[in-house]
Structures are given as C-alpha cells and as structure tokens.
Amino acid sequence: MRYRVAQRRAAKRSGLTQVLARMETTWLVGNEHDQDAFERLGKALRELGYDLSSENWSVGGSQDLSEWVVTCPLGSLHISAETYIGLSVSGEAALISDLQSQFDQRVAR
C-alpha cells in the first residue's frame, strides 16, 4: 500500500520538482552505535517495502564500516554505519524524504 502512495506522489510531481526529487542526497540518521535509531530505521524501511539487497562489513585501523543496500520497486538506498561518521542513508531525495517521514512517525508513536 505504501508503494502505491509513493507512486501517486511521484506521478503528481512535474518538471523541476521531478528533477529535484531524483537528486542524490544523504541523511545522517544518528550515531553509528545508536541501537534505537537502527531499530526505528529498520522498521521504517520494512514498512515502506524495502528488502535487503546486499551487505558488507569492513575494518580499517580504528574504523568499522558496515554497509547495506536496500531496494523497493521505486529504487534503492545505500545505508552505512561508520565509526566517527554515524548512521547514514544515501539515495534519491524523494526516497529519503519518504523514509524520513516514516522514521519520524516511529518517534511520534
């Protein structure tokens, strides 16, 4: 159902708005060790219909880097948790915006 709502929103966008919605952006969700943010992000992604496409973990010196790619019919997002950087999500601005709204709803509940 969420997929259909997002499709309708995308169909209503026109011209410059569509171009801006397809621009890439990064959202810093929180600290890389914030378990609550991880859980809320995971729930928001599942509620929007995202599935895990790939995952990777690496370490370099004192930094850990975990990366995931999640996909839905509207596109994909890149999620990373990096020491000293934090938990972030990168992708199309429209997808990030929808995810932020869903994430914020999880806070309000």
N, C-alpha and C positions, 0 to 999 in steps of 0.2 A: 504494500500500500504506500509506504514512504517513497518507493521508487516512482510511482505514478504521480505523487505530489511534486516531486523534484522535476519530473518530465514536464508537467504543466507549467511550473515556474520557468523552466528553461525555454519553453515554447513562447511564453509571454515576453521574453527579453528580445530586444531588437537592436540592430546596428551597433553603436558604440558599447551599449550595455553588454551585448553578447561577447564582444571582443574583450572587454574588461573582465567578464566572468571567466573567460578561458585563460587569463593571465596566470602565471605561476606565482604562488605566494607561500610563505612559511609561517606557521603559527607555533609559538613557543607555549606549550601547554603547562609546563611546570618543571620542577626539579626532576632529574633522572632517577632519583630514589623515592619519589612521592608515590607510594603504593595506591593511595586513594585516587590520584589523578590517572594512574594506569588503569585501575578498575573502571572508573567512570568513562574513560576514553574507550575501553574495550566494549562496554555496554552500549555506548552511543554508536560505535561502528556496527555492532551486531544489529541494533535497532534500525539502522539505515540500510541494512542488507549487504554490508561488506563481508567478503571472505578473505582469509589469509592466502596470499598467492606465493610468497616466499619469505624466508627469514634468514638472517645472517648474524653471527656474533664474532667479534674480533677484539684483540687487545694489543695496545701499542704503548709500551712504557707503563705509565701510571693511568692510562686512559682505556676504559672499556667502551666499546661501541656495539650496540645491538640495533639491528635494522630489520624492518618488516615492510613488505609491500602488500597492501590490501586492495581488492578490486570489487567493483559492483558494475552493473550494466552502464552506468553513466561515466565511469572512468576509474582511475586508480590513484591511490595516495601512498606516499612514502613516509614511514614513521621511523624516527630514530631516537635512541636514548644514549647520550654520550656524556661521559664524566666531564664535569665543569661546564657543559653546554646546556644540558637539560633534555627534557622530553619534547620533541617537536614533530609536527606534521607538515609535509610539503605536498603541493599539488595545485590543481586548478582552483582559482579563487572562489568560484561558486560552490565547489565541493567542500572546501574548507569552511565556508560560511555556513552551509547546511550542517556540517559536523559541529561547529562551534555552538550553533543554536541547540542542537540535540544534547551536547555536553552540558550546556548551561541549564537545560531543563532537568538534567540529572541532579544538579546542585540545588535547584529550587524544590525538589521533592523531599 
